[in-house]
């Protein structure tokens, strides 16, 4: 308080001096006015709190030691994992899909951790709406749109697919990813509530994903979007769908996406890869959980070759420019690298980045993790570049 009063007295004296000297000429007045303005700005910055949650996240620290499977994990990333572990969630593979959907998620852990530390992230500056579209089965497919409140329509459109192994989670779980992507890219993000296994096994989620993409190509104007400027994006199982939809579009002679953003995609059916072994017991994804996902969505995954699942074995030629984002501490990291190599070998422009110290599901944690902020900016930059071409 003493410091603030001292600053205020200085400001008052400066103002008084300014009035006395103002008659000496406009030039002197301008110089003093600018000095007082800059002084006042410094004072304001000194007393106002920093509003950026990420800048205040350092106060959130893990309570226990680093796990054996991640000795170099980011402290805030570990804090989220510890929060999740505090719920004593029964491992999903020990539950039915219906039971697992009722359990807390990584998103719940993040929200609770922020709340406990009095951090209230600023929501993305977007308008949110819901609608249903046909999916070719006689039923309707729920989609949630995130429209930037800045810029002018028609906006580019990003058809976005959430993660969850084609089995669990929903639009709410991944809202941070979708909304931030909309704000940062200046595009409408259309998040798709595709059908899930085991109630709807392969290729149900893939067909829903394609139906949403095709709808965007034909009806984007109905949501103030540009049907000639459509990209796909997604995380984990959704990262798989983002690429698979492009493969389906190529096969069905539908216009391809302008760009693909595939975030830690499921790109292979091989759960014996080097990073599967390295992060066999990791969170938020591990070998047992991935096996459970495969068994529920693609029961014959170990005996049948399916290019829409094992993207690394698909004919990738002719696909649009692609961005791949991986987390370092993730069983899917290795196959993300293989997918990038196969795309490049097929002549597809591809850029891949691996973010260190973070795990699967980090992308939507921009309220806490600097790596998430950086990854979102990178994805948005790549999309904006594609939409300009």
C-alpha angles and dihedrals in degrees: 000000000000090000092050093049090049090052091049093051090051090050091051092050091048090052092050092049090048092057093050093049099041092090092062092079146297094266094058090044092054093050094049093044091054091048092051091047093053091045090052092049090054090050093051093048089051095057104033117086121242108261097199108101093203090058089055097042095094089082088067106085133167117258099213139042124288113272120253091243092056114030092162099043118146109261095232091047089054090048090059090049091049090051089052092048090052089069090065090224114192107242107265095234088064091057137064116256090252091053093046091054089061094054124096116270137207086267091058090050092052094048093048093046092052092047093050089053095046094246114145110186117215109247118239114270096249139118114239124211138163132218141156127237132186119265099190095258098090089259131098127250118218117226131178119210127207112197121188114243089215130061127037133278145283088066127191112257129229115195102210129197122199125222132242104120091277085288115071143027128043146217092294093055091061100033094115091058095047097043095046091047089054094050096043097044098039090231136118110256114209108197113201126217095206122185116274138216147286088026088049115025131191127343095021097090091044093050091049090049091052093045090055091049092049090048090054091052092051104032109024090119088069089069095038091263132135110246090200093059110056129144134179128228138167149149129247105323085011090052086057091049092050090061096035091056089057090051090050092048090052092049093046096045094245120144109272124238117270089233142355125221109191114183116198089329127199094241105159141031092225111112092176097072121128094261093045086058094043094049099030092137100032128131138260089020130019141162097270092050093048091050088052091052093050093047092053100043103029107020093179094048093123095053106031127065110226116177092197088062100032095046091173089069096047127101097262097177117125096022118140124257109296137205119204122194122190136180117228095226098053135106088224095059095093096051090047087061092047090050091052090050093049092048091051091047088053091054097256116142104239136172123189132188129187117205114214128226096017135102139220110300095031095120097083095045095091091133089068113014126068088202090060092051090050093047092049091050090049093050092046092049092052091049094048090051090051093049091052094056 
